[in-house]
Every structure is written in C-alpha cells, then in structure tokens.
Amino acid sequence: MAQVLEFKLPDLGEGLTEAEIVRWLVQVGDVVAIDQPVVEVETAKAMVEVPCPYGGVVTARFGEEGTELPVGAPLLTVAVGASPSDGPQDGPADHSGAAPVRSAAEGSGNVLVGYGTGEPPARRRRVRPTAPLAPAPAPARPAPPAAVPARADGVGNGSLGSNGRQGSNGTNGSAVHGTGTGTSAHGTGTLRAEGPVPVISPLVRRLARENGLDLRELTGSGPDGLILRADVEDALRAAAPQDRTTRQAAPAPARASGPVSSAPAGGIRIPLKGVRGAVADKLSRSRREIPEATCWVDADATELMRARSAMNAAGGPKISLLALLARICTAALARFPELNSSVDTEAREVVQFDHVHLGFAAQTERGLVVPVVRDAHARDAEGLTAEFARLTEAGRAGTLTPADLTGGTFTLNNYGVFGVDGSTPIINHPEAAMLGVGRIVPKPWVHEGELAVRQVVQLSLTFDHRVCDGGTAGGFLRHVADCVEQPAVLLRTL
C-alpha cells in the first residue's frame, strides 16, 4: 500500500526564511526518484534546485510559480510505493491524514541544510477547503464552549474570539464556536468566524492585512480558489482610484492591526523581495550598526595599465584589471590586517581573519550580487582572473549558490564600469571595509615635474571606525595607490 509523504521547503541555509517558486520541474502524476530536483526556487541569495528525498508518484503540488513560501511550508506530496497508473485521486487532493513514518531506505541522505533523513515528527491534521464556505451568522452572545480535550489534529470543539486567535482546543489551529474543523498553523486556509479563507502563504495574508484588504472579498485565481499574491496586488491596484475619491469625502477608518503606510496612494508598488530585499536589509543593517567613514585619493594608473598590457602581450590567459586590483588589495591587507576583520558585537571583540575571502560587486539581471573568491590571498593574477570570470558568469546565469555569496571578509567594488569617478560605498555587513575603484580616464597630471596627460583613477575606502583609526585606513589606501602608480612595489610581497 502506498504511503503519501509530504515534502516541505527545507532550510536553505544562511538564515534564509523564505523562497519564491520560479519553475516546477515535475507535474502531478510524474514519477520522481530519490534526490531528483523537483522545483527551482529563488532565495535572497541565489537560484536553487530543490531535490526531493522521496521516490514515488507526485500526488500534489503546493504553490504556483511566483508564489513565495516560508521554510517549512509544504512543497509537494509523494506516494511512496505507488505506480504511475495509480495517479492522483479524482477531485481535490486531500492531505488531512498524518503522513506515515517512513524507513531510512525510503529517503535520501541530507538534502539541504537542516533537512535530515530521520523519522518525520507527527504532523497535525490539515484540511484544504475546496471553496470558501458561506459565512454563518454569529449569535449576538455566544454561549461559552464546553471543555473539550485538546487534539493534536486541530479537529474538535473550540471557540474563536473576535480577534481570530487560537481556539480553546489548545492547538495552533482555529475553530469557530461549536463543533467545527480547524487547520494547523501550516494549513492551507485560515478559518475565521465568517468562514475559511483559502490562503497558503503568510506573506499574502500580511500584505492584505497591512493594506486593510479583506481576503473574504477576493476570488482566488489559484487551484480550488486559492488566493495568490497577484490576486491581492490586483485588488490593491483596482482599489487605488476609489481610495483617492473617498479620501476627499471622509477620512479613512483606522485599521485594527498592521503598520500604516506613509506612502501616497497610487503609483507602482514593487515588493522588496528576493535579491533586492536582501540587499535592502543588509545595507540598512550596515548603516544602523557600523560607524563608517570614507577616505579617498586620486592615483596615476598609467603604469598599471602598461604592466597589464605587457602581461597580456607575453602570451597565456589574459589578465583582467580586476584581478590586478584584487592582488593589490590582498597585499595591502597583509600589511594592514585590521581591515580584514569583523566586529563581534555580543562579545565586544574585533575578529581579525587569517585568510582573505574577497567579495566583488557584480551587477546582474537579478540585481546586485557580491560573489566571494575564496582564499584570494593565495591566488596569483591568472588564478584570480579565472575565478572572477567563473563567478561573474554564474551570477549572470543565476546559478550562484549560497556558498558563493557568503563568507566574505573584504569587498572590492569596481563601480568605474558604470562610468563614474567616485562613490562612498556602504560596507557589506558584517565586513569592516570596502575598496571602491572609479573609472580610469585620461586627465592632466603632474608627472616627473611636468604637466602630462595620464590615466587617473579615484580610489575610495569606506571602513568601520571601530576596527581602526584614520591612520590605519589612510595607510592602507596610500599603499594601494602606491601599488597602482608603481606596480613594482608589489614585488616586495610576491
């Protein structure tokens, strides 16, 4: 007899709490093997193919493409031991029964961070409503509920207060007053006194709550009337003109809960999610926590450009300018290790690293990402060039892994590719410094006592003032500038 097992979105590592479904790789009724990728998701770090630890027939999928799911939410169910001819049962899939305990032979090893192969914990009963129930009139003064033993499956007698909080049945589910059916905190719908609302994602509920939208008034476009994020956003856009009209006649009523947006009505609202949301969170945290300062200097890069041309003319793989700048950075960090560090705020300690994991800013279609070159201090210019090329291509293709985007100790930001001369970079938290490089352009320059046209670049260093003072930061930047102006200075550290 087939066992229906539920596969939940696993912990993807690095503190990620949610992911967006980009593309389903299997359909309901497909046969999947153990560790076969079943869905492609996008996190705040990277695109990830999620493998399923079970082998069998896919009986249901949860969430349409474009839906955001929190870690621990159901992804799909698999009938282990079923044949393809069994297929999904007629009618809506019912996942109310608790999944049976599987043996170790039925699953794979560790799939992703935090997802093991031990026996799954007992699951609460979940009920997926096929359509919203008609709201029932509530009595003016409901009688107090009778004491009923709590049940782990969330089904039984319970009471629901006007605020829609936990019922008296002692579970995380909710039930209307009297005998009814509740759902667990991870269930498909949210039961209210007026009836269930078919919503999977807590993000959708939060978006509606923060904008004062009643989900009961929406008709979902998903399977079985499931309300998707797009449905909420469409309703908010449709309500915007009416809101502007009614606002002139009477003030809008205050919402009972959720933050009040100070943004004007109308316009286009772009959710801060995925890479853009991760960048916003990290930059905001950096500005809140790090007392940063910036110093900068102009440098004559003519000799550096000539040295690069000579290297490439000698044959072999071409050496990139970014690789030479990275080699200069690692040499400067060896002399000024204070800037290759991080602040442990809880321990009130500065942690200096004995390795340089060099991050570099790269602009992609998904937004700004910062891939990390591991052990950059141990690589030569040729090796750095190859690794920069590999990570840049992976970033453009959207195949960078979370490991490729984390663990940096210092960041190199070449914003000169955008045609700008200078900037005051925001430190990539929790690092302690970032070197910014502007464009290299011909400018009048005094060289050997005479005015000449030279290739000039502006270098800027933003640093955490907790790890060092201006003297150290200035010494680091001056050493970088000296190496740019006289590449032979690097020979001392090679």
BAMIVEX-844692 format. One record per residue (C-alpha): y, z, x; residue in one letter; residue number from 1; chain. Coordinates in nm, 2 decimals, always signed. Each point is the difference from the previous one (the first is absolute). Example, Ala and Ser with C-alpha at 12.3 -4.5 7.8 and 13.67 -1.06 7.14 Angstrom:
((-0.45,+0.78,+1.23),a,1,A)
((+0.34,-0.07,+0.14),s,2,A)
END
This chain:
((+0.00,+0.00,+0.00),m,1,A)
((+0.34,-0.10,+0.13),a,2,A)
((+0.25,+0.27,+0.10),q,3,A)
((+0.37,-0.07,-0.06),v,4,A)
((+0.20,+0.13,+0.29),l,5,A)
((+0.38,+0.01,+0.01),e,6,A)
((+0.18,-0.10,+0.32),f,7,A)
((+0.34,+0.15,+0.04),k,8,A)
((+0.29,-0.11,+0.22),l,9,A)
((-0.08,+0.18,+0.33),p,10,A)
((+0.24,+0.18,+0.23),d,11,A)
((+0.15,-0.28,+0.22),l,12,A)
((+0.12,+0.23,+0.26),g,13,A)
((+0.34,+0.09,+0.15),e,14,A)
((+0.12,+0.20,-0.30),g,15,A)
((-0.01,-0.30,-0.24),l,16,A)
((-0.03,+0.10,-0.36),t,17,A)
((+0.00,-0.33,-0.19),e,18,A)
((-0.07,-0.37,+0.04),a,19,A)
((+0.08,-0.31,-0.20),e,20,A)
((-0.28,-0.24,-0.10),i,21,A)
((+0.07,-0.34,+0.15),v,22,A)
((-0.31,-0.19,-0.07),r,23,A)
((-0.34,+0.07,-0.15),w,24,A)
((-0.28,-0.14,+0.21),l,25,A)
((-0.28,+0.05,-0.26),v,26,A)
((-0.03,-0.05,-0.38),q,27,A)
((-0.17,+0.20,-0.26),v,28,A)
((-0.37,-0.10,+0.01),g,29,A)
((+0.00,-0.09,+0.37),d,30,A)
((-0.26,+0.15,+0.22),v,31,A)
((+0.14,+0.19,+0.30),v,32,A)
((-0.17,+0.12,+0.31),a,33,A)
((+0.06,+0.33,+0.18),i,34,A)
((+0.33,-0.01,+0.20),d,35,A)
((+0.10,-0.33,-0.16),q,36,A)
((+0.39,-0.03,-0.04),p,37,A)
((+0.08,+0.01,-0.37),v,38,A)
((+0.38,+0.02,-0.01),v,39,A)
((+0.29,-0.07,+0.22),e,40,A)
((+0.28,+0.26,-0.03),v,41,A)
((+0.34,+0.04,+0.15),e,42,A)
((+0.11,+0.34,+0.12),t,43,A)
((+0.33,+0.10,+0.16),a,44,A)
((-0.16,-0.07,+0.33),k,45,A)
((-0.21,-0.32,-0.03),a,46,A)
((-0.22,-0.23,-0.20),m,47,A)
((-0.35,+0.15,-0.02),v,48,A)
((-0.33,-0.13,-0.13),e,49,A)
((-0.19,+0.29,-0.16),v,50,A)
((-0.38,-0.01,+0.03),p,51,A)
((-0.22,+0.15,-0.27),c,52,A)
((-0.26,+0.25,+0.11),p,53,A)
((-0.24,-0.09,-0.28),y,54,A)
((-0.22,-0.31,-0.05),g,55,A)
((-0.07,-0.13,-0.35),g,56,A)
((+0.17,-0.18,-0.29),v,57,A)
((+0.37,+0.05,-0.07),v,58,A)
((+0.04,+0.12,-0.36),t,59,A)
((+0.37,+0.07,-0.02),a,60,A)
((+0.32,-0.03,+0.20),r,61,A)
((+0.31,+0.22,-0.04),f,62,A)
((+0.34,-0.14,+0.04),g,63,A)
((+0.15,-0.35,+0.01),e,64,A)
((+0.13,-0.17,+0.30),e,65,A)
((+0.35,+0.15,+0.07),g,66,A)
((-0.10,+0.34,-0.13),t,67,A)
((+0.07,+0.31,+0.21),e,68,A)
((-0.28,+0.26,+0.01),l,69,A)
((+0.01,+0.35,+0.15),p,70,A)
((-0.27,+0.10,+0.25),v,71,A)
((-0.30,+0.13,-0.20),g,72,A)
((+0.06,-0.23,-0.30),a,73,A)
((-0.30,-0.21,-0.11),p,74,A)
((-0.03,-0.35,+0.15),l,75,A)
((-0.32,-0.12,-0.16),l,76,A)
((-0.34,+0.10,-0.12),t,77,A)
((-0.33,-0.13,+0.14),v,78,A)
((-0.34,+0.01,-0.17),a,79,A)
((-0.24,+0.09,+0.29),v,80,A)
((-0.35,-0.13,-0.06),g,81,A)
((+0.11,-0.25,-0.26),a,82,A)
((-0.06,-0.38,+0.01),s,83,A)
((+0.27,-0.26,-0.05),p,84,A)
((-0.16,-0.09,-0.34),s,85,A)
((+0.07,+0.35,-0.12),d,86,A)
((+0.38,-0.06,+0.02),g,87,A)
((+0.26,+0.21,-0.16),p,88,A)
((-0.07,+0.12,-0.35),q,89,A)
((+0.16,-0.16,-0.30),d,90,A)
((+0.33,+0.14,-0.09),g,91,A)
((+0.24,+0.22,+0.20),p,92,A)
((-0.16,+0.17,+0.30),a,93,A)
((-0.07,+0.37,-0.07),d,94,A)
((+0.03,+0.22,+0.30),h,95,A)
((-0.01,+0.33,-0.19),s,96,A)
((-0.33,+0.11,+0.15),g,97,A)
((-0.02,+0.19,+0.32),a,98,A)
((-0.13,-0.21,+0.29),a,99,A)
((-0.34,+0.10,+0.12),p,100,A)
((-0.05,+0.14,+0.34),v,101,A)
((-0.10,-0.27,+0.25),r,102,A)
((-0.22,+0.03,+0.30),s,103,A)
((+0.12,-0.07,+0.36),a,104,A)
((-0.19,-0.33,-0.01),a,105,A)
((+0.21,-0.13,-0.28),e,106,A)
((+0.33,+0.01,+0.19),g,107,A)
((+0.15,-0.09,+0.33),s,108,A)
((+0.13,+0.21,+0.28),g,109,A)
((+0.37,+0.09,+0.03),n,110,A)
((+0.20,-0.28,-0.16),v,111,A)
((+0.36,+0.11,+0.04),l,112,A)
((+0.18,+0.32,+0.10),v,113,A)
((-0.10,+0.29,-0.22),g,114,A)
((-0.29,-0.19,-0.17),y,115,A)
((-0.34,+0.12,+0.09),g,116,A)
((-0.35,-0.05,-0.12),t,117,A)
((-0.09,+0.34,-0.13),g,118,A)
((-0.09,+0.06,-0.36),e,119,A)
((+0.31,-0.05,-0.22),p,120,A)
((+0.14,+0.30,-0.18),p,121,A)
((-0.07,+0.04,-0.37),a,122,A)
((+0.24,-0.21,-0.19),r,123,A)
((+0.17,+0.08,-0.32),r,124,A)
((-0.07,-0.21,-0.31),r,125,A)
((+0.25,-0.27,-0.04),r,126,A)
((+0.07,-0.20,-0.32),v,127,A)
((+0.18,-0.33,+0.02),r,128,A)
((+0.16,-0.08,-0.34),p,129,A)
((-0.04,-0.36,-0.11),t,130,A)
((+0.33,+0.01,-0.19),a,131,A)
((+0.27,+0.25,-0.08),p,132,A)
((-0.10,+0.23,-0.28),l,133,A)
((+0.22,+0.02,-0.31),a,134,A)
((+0.23,+0.30,+0.03),p,135,A)
((-0.10,+0.28,-0.23),a,136,A)
((+0.26,+0.21,-0.18),p,137,A)
((+0.02,+0.34,+0.16),a,138,A)
((+0.02,+0.31,-0.22),p,139,A)
((+0.32,+0.18,-0.01),a,140,A)
((-0.16,+0.33,+0.12),r,141,A)
((-0.33,-0.07,+0.17),p,142,A)
((-0.25,+0.29,-0.02),a,143,A)
((-0.09,+0.16,+0.33),p,144,A)
((-0.32,-0.15,+0.14),p,145,A)
((-0.32,+0.19,+0.01),a,146,A)
((-0.13,+0.11,+0.33),a,147,A)
((-0.25,-0.26,+0.13),v,148,A)
((-0.19,+0.01,+0.33),p,149,A)
((+0.15,-0.23,+0.26),a,150,A)
((-0.20,-0.32,+0.08),r,151,A)
((+0.03,-0.19,+0.32),a,152,A)
((-0.02,-0.34,-0.18),d,153,A)
((+0.33,+0.05,-0.18),g,154,A)
((-0.15,-0.03,-0.35),v,155,A)
((+0.03,+0.27,-0.26),g,156,A)
((+0.24,+0.20,-0.21),n,157,A)
((+0.34,+0.04,+0.16),g,158,A)
((+0.37,+0.03,-0.07),s,159,A)
((+0.29,-0.20,+0.13),l,160,A)
((+0.35,+0.14,+0.02),g,161,A)
((+0.30,-0.21,-0.07),s,162,A)
((+0.05,-0.06,+0.37),n,163,A)
((-0.34,-0.17,+0.03),g,164,A)
((-0.13,+0.25,+0.26),r,165,A)
((-0.35,+0.12,+0.06),q,166,A)
((-0.20,+0.09,-0.31),g,167,A)
((-0.16,+0.33,-0.06),s,168,A)
((-0.35,-0.13,+0.08),n,169,A)
((+0.07,+0.10,+0.37),g,170,A)
((-0.04,-0.35,+0.14),t,171,A)
((+0.25,-0.24,+0.15),n,172,A)
((-0.03,-0.22,-0.30),g,173,A)
((+0.19,+0.02,-0.32),s,174,A)
((-0.12,+0.00,-0.36),a,175,A)
((+0.19,+0.00,-0.33),v,176,A)
((-0.02,+0.31,-0.22),h,177,A)
((-0.34,+0.02,-0.16),g,178,A)
((-0.31,-0.18,+0.10),t,179,A)
((+0.08,-0.30,+0.23),g,180,A)
((-0.08,-0.17,+0.32),t,181,A)
((+0.20,+0.05,+0.31),g,182,A)
((+0.01,-0.18,+0.33),t,183,A)
((+0.00,+0.14,+0.35),s,184,A)
((+0.31,-0.02,+0.23),a,185,A)
((-0.15,-0.32,+0.14),h,186,A)
((-0.09,-0.16,-0.34),g,187,A)
((+0.12,-0.32,-0.14),t,188,A)
((+0.23,+0.12,-0.27),g,189,A)
((+0.23,+0.29,-0.06),t,190,A)
((-0.06,+0.17,-0.33),l,191,A)
((+0.30,+0.13,-0.18),r,192,A)
((+0.04,+0.16,-0.34),a,193,A)
((+0.09,-0.34,-0.14),e,194,A)
((-0.30,-0.18,+0.15),g,195,A)
((-0.13,-0.14,+0.34),p,196,A)
((+0.21,-0.23,+0.22),v,197,A)
((-0.22,-0.24,+0.20),p,198,A)
((+0.15,+0.05,+0.35),v,199,A)
((-0.19,+0.02,+0.33),i,200,A)
((+0.27,+0.03,+0.26),s,201,A)
((+0.20,+0.32,+0.02),p,202,A)
((+0.27,-0.22,+0.16),l,203,A)
((+0.04,-0.19,-0.32),v,204,A)
((+0.03,+0.33,-0.20),r,205,A)
((+0.26,+0.13,+0.25),r,206,A)
((+0.20,-0.32,-0.02),l,207,A)
((+0.01,+0.01,-0.38),a,208,A)
((+0.08,+0.38,+0.00),r,209,A)
((+0.29,-0.04,+0.25),e,210,A)
((+0.16,-0.27,-0.21),n,211,A)
((-0.05,+0.17,-0.34),g,212,A)
((-0.25,-0.26,-0.12),l,213,A)
((-0.26,+0.09,-0.27),d,214,A)
((-0.33,-0.15,+0.11),l,215,A)
((-0.13,+0.02,-0.36),r,216,A)
((+0.25,-0.28,-0.09),e,217,A)
((-0.16,-0.24,+0.25),l,218,A)
((-0.28,-0.24,-0.04),t,219,A)
((-0.19,-0.04,+0.33),g,220,A)
((-0.08,-0.33,+0.14),s,221,A)
((-0.30,+0.12,+0.20),g,222,A)
((-0.36,+0.02,-0.12),p,223,A)
((-0.05,+0.19,-0.32),d,224,A)
((+0.37,+0.04,-0.04),g,225,A)
((+0.04,+0.17,+0.34),l,226,A)
((+0.37,+0.06,+0.08),i,227,A)
((+0.09,-0.14,+0.34),l,228,A)
((+0.31,+0.05,+0.22),r,229,A)
((+0.12,-0.35,-0.10),a,230,A)
((+0.00,+0.10,-0.37),d,231,A)
((+0.23,+0.30,+0.08),v,232,A)
((+0.23,-0.20,+0.21),e,233,A)
((+0.02,-0.28,-0.26),d,234,A)
((+0.09,+0.26,-0.27),a,235,A)
((+0.27,+0.15,+0.22),l,236,A)
((+0.15,-0.34,+0.06),r,237,A)
((+0.00,-0.08,-0.37),a,238,A)
((+0.16,+0.33,-0.09),a,239,A)
((+0.28,-0.03,+0.26),a,240,A)
((+0.24,-0.21,-0.22),p,241,A)
((-0.06,+0.22,-0.30),q,242,A)
((+0.07,+0.31,+0.21),d,243,A)
((+0.34,-0.14,+0.11),r,244,A)
((+0.09,-0.07,-0.36),t,245,A)
((-0.10,+0.34,-0.14),t,246,A)
((+0.15,+0.19,+0.29),r,247,A)
((+0.35,-0.10,-0.13),q,248,A)
((-0.07,+0.14,-0.34),a,249,A)
((-0.17,+0.33,+0.09),a,250,A)
((-0.10,+0.18,+0.31),p,251,A)
((-0.37,-0.04,+0.10),a,252,A)
((-0.21,+0.31,-0.08),p,253,A)
((-0.11,+0.21,+0.29),a,254,A)
((-0.36,-0.05,+0.11),r,255,A)
((-0.22,+0.30,-0.02),a,256,A)
((-0.15,-0.05,+0.35),s,257,A)
((+0.03,-0.22,+0.31),g,258,A)
((+0.29,-0.08,+0.22),p,259,A)
((+0.30,-0.17,-0.15),v,260,A)
((+0.09,-0.33,+0.18),s,261,A)
((+0.36,-0.04,+0.11),s,262,A)
((-0.04,-0.37,+0.04),a,263,A)
((+0.19,-0.22,-0.24),p,264,A)
((-0.19,-0.17,-0.28),a,265,A)
((-0.10,-0.36,+0.04),g,266,A)
((-0.07,-0.20,+0.32),g,267,A)
((-0.33,-0.03,+0.17),i,268,A)
((-0.21,+0.31,+0.09),r,269,A)
((-0.22,-0.05,+0.31),i,270,A)
((-0.26,+0.27,+0.04),p,271,A)
((-0.01,+0.17,+0.34),l,272,A)
((-0.37,-0.03,+0.06),k,273,A)
((-0.24,-0.13,+0.26),g,274,A)
((+0.16,-0.08,+0.34),v,275,A)
((+0.35,+0.02,-0.14),r,276,A)
((-0.06,+0.34,-0.15),g,277,A)
((-0.17,+0.13,+0.32),a,278,A)
((+0.30,-0.12,+0.21),v,279,A)
((+0.24,+0.17,-0.24),a,280,A)
((-0.18,+0.33,+0.02),d,281,A)
((-0.04,+0.00,+0.38),k,282,A)
((+0.37,-0.10,+0.06),l,283,A)
((+0.12,+0.26,-0.24),s,284,A)
((-0.21,+0.27,+0.16),r,285,A)
((+0.12,-0.11,+0.34),s,286,A)
((+0.36,+0.04,-0.10),r,287,A)
((-0.06,+0.34,-0.17),r,288,A)
((-0.20,+0.16,+0.29),e,289,A)
((+0.11,-0.16,+0.32),i,290,A)
((+0.35,+0.07,+0.16),p,291,A)
((+0.03,-0.34,+0.15),e,292,A)
((+0.26,-0.14,+0.24),a,293,A)
((+0.05,-0.35,+0.13),t,294,A)
((+0.13,-0.14,+0.34),c,295,A)
((+0.02,-0.36,+0.11),w,296,A)
((+0.09,-0.22,+0.29),v,297,A)
((+0.05,-0.37,+0.08),d,298,A)
((-0.23,-0.14,+0.27),a,299,A)
((-0.01,-0.33,+0.19),d,300,A)
((-0.34,-0.15,-0.09),a,301,A)
((+0.04,-0.31,+0.21),t,302,A)
((-0.24,+0.10,+0.27),e,303,A)
((-0.26,+0.12,-0.25),l,304,A)
((+0.00,-0.34,-0.18),m,305,A)
((-0.03,-0.17,+0.34),r,306,A)
((-0.30,+0.22,+0.09),a,307,A)
((-0.17,-0.08,-0.32),r,308,A)
((+0.05,-0.37,+0.05),s,309,A)
((-0.15,+0.03,+0.35),a,310,A)
((-0.30,+0.19,-0.13),m,311,A)
((-0.07,-0.27,-0.27),n,312,A)
((+0.05,-0.28,+0.25),a,313,A)
((-0.27,+0.15,+0.23),a,314,A)
((-0.27,-0.09,-0.26),g,315,A)
((-0.23,+0.21,-0.21),g,316,A)
((+0.08,+0.15,-0.34),p,317,A)
((+0.37,+0.01,-0.09),k,318,A)
((+0.18,+0.33,+0.03),i,319,A)
((+0.22,+0.11,-0.30),s,320,A)
((+0.34,+0.16,+0.04),l,321,A)
((-0.12,+0.28,-0.23),l,322,A)
((-0.29,+0.07,+0.25),a,323,A)
((+0.25,+0.03,+0.29),l,324,A)
((+0.22,+0.23,-0.20),l,325,A)
((-0.30,+0.21,-0.09),a,326,A)
((-0.10,+0.02,+0.36),r,327,A)
((+0.35,+0.13,+0.08),i,328,A)
((-0.03,+0.26,-0.28),c,329,A)
((-0.32,+0.14,+0.13),t,330,A)
((+0.14,+0.02,+0.35),a,331,A)
((+0.31,+0.19,-0.13),a,332,A)
((-0.22,+0.23,-0.21),l,333,A)
((-0.20,+0.09,+0.31),a,334,A)
((+0.33,+0.11,+0.16),r,335,A)
((+0.14,+0.17,-0.31),f,336,A)
((-0.31,+0.13,-0.19),p,337,A)
((+0.22,+0.22,-0.23),e,338,A)
((+0.06,-0.31,-0.22),l,339,A)
((-0.37,-0.07,-0.04),n,340,A)
((-0.05,+0.30,-0.21),s,341,A)
((+0.00,+0.15,-0.35),s,342,A)
((+0.13,+0.33,-0.15),v,343,A)
((-0.25,+0.23,-0.17),d,344,A)
((+0.24,+0.18,-0.24),t,345,A)
((-0.26,+0.25,-0.12),e,346,A)
((-0.08,+0.12,+0.36),a,347,A)
((+0.36,-0.06,+0.12),r,348,A)
((-0.13,-0.19,+0.30),e,349,A)
((+0.07,-0.34,+0.16),v,350,A)
((-0.33,-0.19,+0.06),v,351,A)
((+0.02,-0.24,+0.30),q,352,A)
((-0.27,-0.27,+0.00),f,353,A)
((-0.19,-0.11,+0.31),d,354,A)
((-0.04,-0.35,-0.14),h,355,A)
((+0.23,-0.26,-0.15),v,356,A)
((-0.10,-0.15,-0.33),h,357,A)
((+0.29,-0.24,-0.04),l,358,A)
((+0.10,-0.11,-0.34),g,359,A)
((+0.21,-0.31,-0.06),f,360,A)
((+0.18,-0.11,-0.31),a,361,A)
((-0.13,-0.32,-0.17),a,362,A)
((+0.14,-0.16,-0.31),q,363,A)
((-0.26,-0.15,-0.23),t,364,A)
((-0.01,-0.13,-0.36),e,365,A)
((-0.12,+0.35,-0.11),r,366,A)
((+0.30,+0.16,+0.17),g,367,A)
((+0.07,+0.18,+0.33),l,368,A)
((-0.31,+0.13,+0.17),v,369,A)
((-0.04,+0.18,+0.34),v,370,A)
((-0.33,-0.09,+0.16),p,371,A)
((-0.10,+0.21,+0.30),v,372,A)
((-0.12,-0.12,+0.34),v,373,A)
((-0.24,+0.27,+0.12),r,374,A)
((+0.03,+0.12,+0.36),d,375,A)
((+0.29,-0.24,+0.07),a,376,A)
((+0.06,+0.18,+0.33),h,377,A)
((-0.34,-0.12,+0.13),a,378,A)
((+0.06,-0.37,-0.08),r,379,A)
((+0.16,-0.26,+0.21),d,380,A)
((+0.25,-0.27,-0.13),a,381,A)
((-0.28,-0.24,-0.08),e,382,A)
((-0.20,+0.26,-0.19),g,383,A)
((+0.30,+0.11,-0.19),l,384,A)
((+0.09,-0.36,-0.09),t,385,A)
((-0.35,-0.05,-0.14),a,386,A)
((+0.00,+0.33,-0.20),e,387,A)
((+0.35,-0.07,-0.15),f,388,A)
((-0.12,-0.34,-0.11),a,389,A)
((-0.32,+0.13,-0.16),r,390,A)
((+0.18,+0.28,-0.19),l,391,A)
((+0.28,-0.23,-0.11),t,392,A)
((-0.24,-0.26,-0.14),e,393,A)
((-0.19,+0.27,-0.18),a,394,A)
((+0.32,+0.13,-0.15),g,395,A)
((+0.09,-0.34,-0.13),r,396,A)
((-0.34,-0.05,-0.14),a,397,A)
((+0.00,+0.34,-0.16),g,398,A)
((-0.31,+0.12,+0.18),t,399,A)
((+0.14,+0.29,+0.20),l,400,A)
((-0.21,+0.31,-0.05),t,401,A)
((+0.14,+0.35,-0.04),p,402,A)
((-0.11,+0.07,+0.36),a,403,A)
((+0.21,-0.29,+0.12),d,404,A)
((+0.31,+0.15,-0.16),l,405,A)
((-0.02,+0.37,+0.09),t,406,A)
((+0.00,+0.23,+0.30),g,407,A)
((+0.30,-0.15,+0.19),g,408,A)
((+0.19,+0.22,+0.25),t,409,A)
((+0.30,-0.23,+0.07),f,410,A)
((+0.13,-0.31,-0.18),t,411,A)
((+0.16,-0.32,+0.14),l,412,A)
((+0.22,-0.18,-0.25),n,413,A)
((+0.11,-0.35,+0.09),n,414,A)
((+0.25,-0.07,-0.27),y,415,A)
((+0.16,-0.27,+0.21),g,416,A)
((-0.24,-0.25,-0.16),v,417,A)
((+0.22,+0.03,-0.31),f,418,A)
((+0.30,-0.11,+0.19),g,419,A)
((+0.18,+0.33,+0.02),v,420,A)
((+0.14,+0.17,+0.31),d,421,A)
((-0.04,+0.37,-0.07),g,422,A)
((-0.13,+0.26,-0.24),s,423,A)
((-0.05,+0.37,-0.04),t,424,A)
((-0.38,+0.02,-0.07),p,425,A)
((-0.14,+0.28,-0.21),i,426,A)
((-0.28,+0.18,+0.18),i,427,A)
((-0.35,-0.08,-0.11),n,428,A)
((-0.11,+0.36,-0.11),h,429,A)
((-0.16,+0.20,+0.16),p,430,A)
((+0.09,-0.17,+0.33),e,431,A)
((+0.29,+0.11,+0.21),a,432,A)
((+0.17,-0.32,+0.10),a,433,A)
((+0.04,-0.37,-0.06),m,434,A)
((+0.14,-0.27,+0.23),l,435,A)
((+0.19,-0.28,-0.17),g,436,A)
((+0.06,-0.34,+0.16),v,437,A)
((+0.26,-0.25,-0.12),g,438,A)
((+0.02,-0.37,+0.05),r,439,A)
((+0.04,-0.14,+0.35),i,440,A)
((+0.30,-0.23,+0.00),v,441,A)
((+0.23,-0.16,+0.26),p,442,A)
((+0.31,+0.21,+0.06),k,443,A)
((+0.28,+0.03,+0.26),p,444,A)
((-0.12,+0.26,+0.25),w,445,A)
((+0.12,+0.12,+0.34),v,446,A)
((-0.28,-0.08,+0.24),h,447,A)
((+0.04,+0.08,+0.37),e,448,A)
((+0.37,+0.04,-0.03),g,449,A)
((+0.06,-0.33,-0.19),e,450,A)
((+0.02,-0.09,-0.36),l,451,A)
((-0.30,-0.20,-0.11),a,452,A)
((-0.20,-0.09,-0.31),v,453,A)
((-0.31,+0.22,-0.01),r,454,A)
((-0.28,+0.07,-0.25),q,455,A)
((+0.11,+0.33,-0.15),v,456,A)
((-0.20,+0.23,-0.23),v,457,A)
((+0.10,+0.33,-0.17),q,458,A)
((-0.25,+0.28,+0.02),l,459,A)
((+0.01,+0.31,-0.23),s,460,A)
((-0.20,+0.32,+0.01),l,461,A)
((-0.03,+0.23,-0.30),t,462,A)
((-0.15,+0.33,+0.09),f,463,A)
((-0.09,+0.34,-0.15),d,464,A)
((+0.25,+0.24,+0.14),h,465,A)
((-0.25,+0.28,-0.02),r,466,A)
((-0.22,-0.14,+0.27),v,467,A)
((+0.27,-0.07,+0.26),c,468,A)
((+0.37,-0.01,+0.06),d,469,A)
((+0.23,-0.29,+0.06),g,470,A)
((-0.06,+0.00,+0.37),g,471,A)
((-0.37,-0.07,-0.04),t,472,A)
((+0.06,-0.27,-0.26),a,473,A)
((+0.27,-0.16,+0.21),g,474,A)
((-0.22,+0.00,+0.31),g,475,A)
((-0.28,-0.17,-0.19),f,476,A)
((+0.23,-0.27,-0.14),l,477,A)
((+0.16,-0.05,+0.34),r,478,A)
((-0.34,-0.05,+0.16),h,479,A)
((-0.10,-0.25,-0.27),v,480,A)
((+0.33,-0.19,+0.06),a,481,A)
((-0.05,+0.00,+0.38),d,482,A)
((-0.35,-0.15,-0.04),c,483,A)
((+0.14,-0.27,-0.24),v,484,A)
((+0.27,-0.08,+0.25),e,485,A)
((-0.22,+0.02,+0.31),q,486,A)
((-0.37,-0.05,-0.09),p,487,A)
((-0.10,+0.08,+0.36),a,488,A)
((+0.07,+0.37,-0.08),v,489,A)
((-0.33,-0.01,-0.20),l,490,A)
((-0.19,-0.06,+0.32),l,491,A)
((+0.05,+0.37,+0.09),r,492,A)
((-0.21,+0.10,-0.30),t,493,A)
((-0.27,-0.28,+0.00),l,494,A)
END
